[in-house]
Amino acid sequence: MGGDEFLLVLPGVPAEQAELIWVRIKEHFKKVNQEENRPYIVSASHGITVIKTLDHEPIEDHISRADSIMYEEKRRIKAKLKVIRDTNPE
Protein backbone atom coordinates (compact mmCIF):
# COMPACT_ATOMS: atom_id res chain seq x y z
CA MET A 1 0.00 0.00 0.00
CA GLY A 2 1.24 3.45 -0.90
CA GLY A 3 1.32 6.66 1.09
CA ASP A 4 -2.15 7.76 0.03
CA GLU A 5 -3.86 4.42 0.58
CA PHE A 6 -5.72 3.25 3.66
CA LEU A 7 -6.88 -0.18 4.74
CA LEU A 8 -10.10 -0.52 6.70
CA VAL A 9 -10.77 -3.79 8.48
CA LEU A 10 -14.44 -4.27 9.30
CA PRO A 11 -14.80 -7.52 11.28
CA GLY A 12 -18.16 -9.20 10.85
CA VAL A 13 -19.31 -6.70 8.22
CA PRO A 14 -20.60 -8.24 4.98
CA ALA A 15 -19.63 -6.74 1.61
CA GLU A 16 -23.05 -5.11 1.18
CA GLN A 17 -22.73 -3.28 4.51
CA ALA A 18 -19.15 -2.27 3.66
CA GLU A 19 -20.48 -0.71 0.44
CA LEU A 20 -23.01 1.30 2.45
CA ILE A 21 -20.20 2.55 4.69
CA TRP A 22 -18.26 3.52 1.56
CA VAL A 23 -21.27 5.47 0.24
CA ARG A 24 -21.29 7.51 3.46
CA ILE A 25 -17.57 8.21 3.13
CA LYS A 26 -18.05 9.33 -0.50
CA GLU A 27 -20.80 11.71 0.60
CA HIS A 28 -18.30 13.45 2.87
CA PHE A 29 -15.91 13.94 -0.06
CA LYS A 30 -18.79 15.30 -2.13
CA LYS A 31 -19.66 17.76 0.64
CA VAL A 32 -16.05 18.97 0.86
CA ASN A 33 -15.98 19.54 -2.91
CA GLN A 34 -19.26 21.46 -2.84
CA GLU A 35 -18.53 23.61 0.21
CA GLU A 36 -14.83 24.36 -0.14
CA ASN A 37 -13.54 26.48 -2.99
CA ARG A 38 -10.39 24.55 -3.82
CA PRO A 39 -8.63 24.60 -7.20
CA TYR A 40 -8.90 20.78 -7.26
CA ILE A 41 -11.44 18.04 -6.60
CA VAL A 42 -10.97 15.65 -3.68
CA SER A 43 -11.77 12.11 -4.74
CA ALA A 44 -11.26 8.59 -3.46
CA SER A 45 -11.56 5.06 -4.77
CA HIS A 46 -12.17 1.78 -2.98
CA GLY A 47 -11.90 -1.97 -3.30
CA ILE A 48 -13.62 -4.49 -1.04
CA THR A 49 -12.73 -8.09 -0.37
CA VAL A 50 -14.33 -10.46 2.10
CA ILE A 51 -12.30 -12.87 4.20
CA LYS A 52 -14.25 -15.90 5.31
CA THR A 53 -13.46 -17.63 8.60
CA LEU A 54 -12.27 -20.85 6.99
CA ASP A 55 -10.39 -19.05 4.22
CA HIS A 56 -6.74 -20.07 4.16
CA GLU A 57 -5.76 -17.58 1.48
CA PRO A 58 -2.91 -15.31 2.58
CA ILE A 59 -4.02 -11.83 3.71
CA GLU A 60 -1.67 -10.33 1.12
CA ASP A 61 -3.79 -11.93 -1.62
CA HIS A 62 -6.92 -10.27 -0.25
CA ILE A 63 -5.17 -6.91 -0.04
CA SER A 64 -3.85 -7.30 -3.58
CA ARG A 65 -7.35 -8.14 -4.88
CA ALA A 66 -8.91 -5.13 -3.12
CA ASP A 67 -6.07 -2.96 -4.43
CA SER A 68 -6.72 -4.11 -8.01
CA ILE A 69 -10.44 -3.33 -7.66
CA MET A 70 -9.59 0.09 -6.23
CA TYR A 71 -7.21 0.93 -9.08
CA GLU A 72 -9.81 -0.06 -11.67
CA GLU A 73 -12.31 2.28 -10.01
CA LYS A 74 -9.66 5.01 -9.86
CA ARG A 75 -9.10 4.68 -13.64
CA ARG A 76 -12.85 5.04 -14.29
CA ILE A 77 -13.10 8.08 -12.01
CA LYS A 78 -10.07 9.82 -13.52
CA ALA A 79 -11.42 9.28 -17.03
CA LYS A 80 -14.45 11.40 -16.09
CA LEU A 81 -12.77 13.83 -13.70
CA LYS A 82 -11.56 17.33 -14.45
CA VAL A 83 -8.58 17.52 -12.09
CA ILE A 84 -8.21 21.30 -11.97
CA ARG A 85 -11.28 23.50 -11.73
CA ASP A 86 -11.65 27.22 -12.16
CA THR A 87 -12.24 28.82 -8.75
CA ASN A 88 -12.67 32.29 -10.29
CA PRO A 89 -15.40 31.93 -12.91
CA GLU A 90 -16.06 35.13 -14.83
Stockholm file with secondary structure:
# STOCKHOLM 1.0

chainA/1-90         MGGDEFLLVLPGVPAEQAELIWVRIKEHFKKVNQEENRPYIVSASHGITVIKTLDHEPIEDHISRADSIMYEEKRRIKAKLKVIRDTNPE
#=GR chainA/1-90 SS CCTTCCCCCCTTCCHHHHHHHHHHHHHHHHHHHHHSCCSBCCCCCCCCCCCCTTCCSCHHHHHHHHHHHHHHHHHHHHHHCCSBCCSSCC
#=GC SS_cons        CCTTCCCCCCTTCCHHHHHHHHHHHHHHHHHHHHHSCCSBCCCCCCCCCCCCTTCCSCHHHHHHHHHHHHHHHHHHHHHHCCSBCCSSCC
//
